[in-house]
Amino acid sequence: MNVRKRVAMVGLGGQATSDHLPGLAQCRLAELAGVCDVDADRVAAVSEAHRIPGFTEVERLLKEVRPDFVIVAVPHHAGRQIIASCAEAGVHVMKEKPFAIDPHEADELAALCVKSGIELMVTVQRRFHPVYPAALGLLEQIGAPYLVEGRYTFHCPDPTAGWRGRAQLAGGGCLADMGYHLIDLLIWYLGLPDRVLADTSAAAAPGAEYDAEDTALVHLAYDSGLYGSLLVSRSAGPKSERLAITGPHGTLVVERGMVRLLDPTGQVVESLVREPAWPCPPAGLIDRFCRVLDGTALNPSGPAEHLPHVTLLAAAYVSDATNRPANPKEFLA
């Protein structure tokens, strides 16, 4: 019988309380051993509710709890130091996206993980959902893709709130945050574009002081002849999540929990649906990471897989600032 991995939760915001902590309660291979947050009141409340030790300093948590791994769900700018502390302690990391806020940080963290021998897995949930990998098997049926269209939108009541409204702390706005999932699918299915031309907007809350974009439009171009765009907005409803890839023999449409293969006229040839579309994904992710650490499963979402994501984001923000196309591959180390 496998001994459960001891897990510590670092960061006790909405992501932890709504996803990771409930997910841990459903895990078969892991158990919660400690929590950490800079907010002492949050720590006290969660610590008491789960009857586990709580800390406001990650170094103390690592030393006193000695977890097998930590789940990191903190503001984007704070992730680097926590990963560095875990690497020094030899503790593995399961991290909420993004992997890093810029290419330099991404290269540094990837090298640090290799040097320290720790495993790191970024929690891009779609990589672990059965519908999204299945789409890869259908992609070849449309022929060589020539058009890709992505859209991820919802209406956030206050897109300016907290650290997410400040580009310096978040590493960007909606494109680097929620848009990271759409970028992950794009790179997973089609690879890194050769050129991007991006425009962003922070105009959904007139009069408010924020500089992290609430809306972004990114045009994409591949030397193969594939073109398209991604639209991401956390201010414009209705809620939508869709990636459509078109080739000479049809279109592959990937939506939340569903994939459809269409013929050139738009008629459905085949579809795969998971019901319910999104059953508690954190539990599956956490158990998968436990298997990665045991050597019984591969890590499909490690640092090397996420270096392209960070370079695409960097190119998009440079393009937005200069009003010129940028090549993401020039940002790779």
Order of alpha helices (4+ residues) and beta strands (2+ residues): beta-alpha-beta-alpha-beta-alpha-beta-alpha-beta-alpha-beta-alpha-beta-alpha-alpha-beta-beta-beta-beta-beta-beta-beta-alpha-alpha
